[in-house]
Amino acid sequence: MESQQINIDPNLLKELSKSIKSEKDLAILSKQLLKLTVERAMDAELDDHLGYSKHSIEGRNTGNSRNGYSLKRLKGDFGEMEINRPRDRNSTFDPQIVRKGQTRFTDFDEQILSLYARGMTTRDISDTFKELYGREVSHSLISKVTESVIEEITIWQNRPLESVYPPYCI
């Protein structure tokens, strides 16, 4: 499998590395970053479902609004993780990324990075999610999810590449 890197501000990396003293610390940091990504994506999904963003004036008197979060436990390659799943007042929000009743969650971060890295269109990403999760994901939702992490993706896409890569024989 090809290694992927995200170009992150060296000062931020220095700060993060201060807390890493062992492999366990690194695993904890990775888990926290995954949790943040999943929660942001689910918030973007709720924005798409409701038709307006958090604290937006368009949301007033729409008949449905945000209703806090519920705690969800997921098991996967990273062990067990608790995430805050956003809710709506009418209970009509059914997230696509972490569905109701879902308890297993594997390779999410690598799948998303893979889709972005390949430069897939929203249609391609939507089709891929349908294949992976068996559910339709709207093109506008894909756009909102990508916009919620666009800064990190842009940094990764603009990372410096080596001028020469040695060939690998397997």
N, C-alpha and C positions, 0 to 999 in steps of 0.2 A: 504494500500500500504506500502511496506517495505521501510524504510528509507535507503538511500545509502550515504556513506561517502567516501570522497577522502582524503587520508593522505597527507597533504600539510605541507611544512616546517613551523614550529611554528613561526619563525621570519617573514616569509612572511605574515602569518595570522595576526600577531601583527601589521605589517605595514598596511595591508588592513583594519583591524578593526579600526584603528585610524580615517579613513574617514567615518565610519558608526556611525551615531548619531540617526538614526531612521529607521523604516521599509522601508521608501522610499529610503533611502541611500542603504540599502541592496538590494532592488529591482533593483536599478540603477547598482550596482556592478554585480549582477547576469546577467543583460541584456548585460553588457559589456563583460562578460566572454562568453556568448552565441554568441555574435557577433564575437568575436575572433575565437571561435571554428568553426563557420560556414564559415568564410572567409578563415581560414586555410584549411578546407576541400575542399572548392571550388578551392583554389590554387592547392591543390594536384590533384584534378580532371583535371584541365587544364594541369598540368605536364603530367598526363597520356594521355590526348588527343593529346598533341603535341609530346609526346615521349621523352621529355627531361625536366630537371628541370631549374628553373630560373637562368640566367647568365651562363648556361652550354655552353661549346664550341660546343657540338653536335647540338645546335640549329641554328648555322650559316648556311645560304643559304639553309634552308629546305623548303622555300616557304611559310611557315606559322610561325608566332611568336606572342608573347604577344602584346597586343595593349591597355595597360592600364586597367582601370576599369570603370564600369558604376554604378551609384547609383541605388539601388533597395530598395523599401519600402515594408516591410512585417508586417502583423498584426497577432497577436497570443496571447497566454496566458500572455505574457509579455508586452502587449500593442503594440505600433508601433515602429519598429526598422528600421534603414537604414543600409544597408550593401553595401560593395564595391564588385560588381560582376566582376570577371576578364573577359577580352575579348581577342579574337585572331583576327589577321588581316583579315583572310578569312571569319570571322563570321560563322565558322562551329562548334564552341564550344557550346554545349547544355548541361549545367550542370544538373546532376541528383538530387543533394541534394536540390537545389532551382532552379526549372525549369523556363524557359522563360515564362512570363505571370503569374507565380504563385504569389499570393498576400497573401495567408494564410500560416502560419507556426506554428504548435503546437507540443509540446512535443518532439522536435528534440533531445535535450540534453539527456532526459531520455531514448529515444529509443536507441541512440548510446551507452550510458552507459550500458543499459540493454543487448545489444548484446555482448559487451566486457565482462561484468560481467559473462555471461553464458558460456564464453569460446567458443563461436561459431567459426567455421571454416570460411574461406573466402567464401566458397560455401554456407554455411548456411546464412551468412550475405547477400550475393548476392541475394539469394532466398527471404530473408525477405524484402530487399529493393524492389524487384520486386512486392511482395505482397502489401507493403505499398504505393509505388509510381507508380506502374504499368509500370516500365521501367527496362530494363536490365542494370545491373551494373557489369562491368568486375571484375574478381578476382584480376587482377593487380591493378585496381583502389582501391578496398577495401584495399589491402595491403598498397598502398601509403597513403591512408587516415589514416589508423591505425598507420603507421610509423610517420605521422606528429604530432600525439599526444601521441606517445608511452610512453614518459617519465611520463606524468600524469597518464596514464593507469597503468603502472608498479607500480607507487607509490600507487595507489588505490588497486591494486591486492595484494600488499604486506603489506597492513595496518594491524595493530595488531587487533586480534579478542578477544573478551571477552571469558574467559574460560567457563563461564556459562551464558546462556541466560534464563531469566524467561519466563515461558509459558504465552501466551496470550489467553484469552477466549473471543470470540466475540459472 
